[in-house]
Amino acid sequence: MLPVIAACPRPALAAGAVTAKEWALYREKFLDPTGRIVDNANGNISHSEGQGYGLLLSYLAENRGDFDRIWAFTRTEMLLRDDGLAAWKWEPGATPHVTDANNATDGDLLIAYALALAGHAWERPDLTTAAAGIAAALAAGGVEKVGDLVLLKPGNSGFGAADRADGPVINPSYWVFEALPAMAELMPDGPWSELSDSGKTVLAASMKIGPSGLPPDWVSLRAKPRPADGFPQEFGYNAFRIPLYLIRAGSRDRALLEPFVTHMRDAEGRVLVVDIALGQARQALADVGYRIIPALVSCVLDGTPLPDEMQSFAPTDYYPSTLQLLALSFARRQHPECL
């Protein structure tokens, strides 16, 4: 049985936070006519994270037709699991198209969050009910209590304390902090507050693993936090979005945020992939979609305006383009002094 929907998921975000022009550019490059968001830098696959981002951005652009198209694909092509969560990986050249049926909890959170926002703003109980179903499924299978911590499993299978020698394994960037209050409105008896608190606790601990003060993408919590086995031991593409998620959720915690401003970028503002053990840069990325993240944190904390070049959207690859629109939409709604 789905939880009773007694209240809106949270106040609706302001319409037009993503402009019609920006959404048209994003749609032209990344939205297939079938409704799938295409990861053009990853073999043109689609994944639950991308569908969630597409739903959120089309909502912020107030494009209801595109929202419904993305949701239709997500519902019919990816919400195929028996537990109510989405299979994370869909490949256009494969038969069947779903080539990994495990879920990715960040994608599930993003999908539920966007459905909840749109359902409330557009008075669509069908969307709100679908969001509540995903929230209930996440609470049932996507979290694990370890000691005093409530952890978000990256996927329901393969990451828990009983699944791996170094388990539980987490990905700190999977905590979409702004989505958790919406989940609490949809399912008030769920673990959402504890999940949020635990996410910040394990993030703070993960930032102490190496000399850079930056967290690894993947963290083992078997004993003392350390980089998880079998993954690159780096602060990388996953973790880039952590400060954006914190800022968008309203965090102003300098202890958590300042290391990203100080250590995430070089003197030219390029975002760094950092070796956790050595604290040394492996790559320096100049895409504005990455560079806008520490710049936005700097503005929110210290009032440094975003450079003009970061305020102009010209899509490159799916992931940095998505991050740039999420950063710009937040600045327009909450911190216009950054612009």
ABEGO torsion letter per residue (X at the ends): XBBBBABBAEBBBBBGABBAAAAAAAAAAABBAAGBBBBAABGGBBBAAAAAAAAAAAAAAGBAAAAAAAAAAAAAAABABAAGBBBABBBAABOBABABABBBAAAAAAAAAAAAAAAAAAGBAAAAAAAAAAAAAAAAAABBBBEABBBBBABABGABAAABAAOBBBBAAABBAAAAAAAAAABAABAAAAAAAAAAAAAAAAAAABAAGBBBABBBAABBBBBBBGBBBBBBAAAAAAAAAAAAAGBABAAAAAAAAAAABBAAGBBBBBBAAAGBBABBBABAAAAAAAAAAAAAAAGBBBBAAAABBBBBBAAAAAAAAAAAAAAAAABAAAX
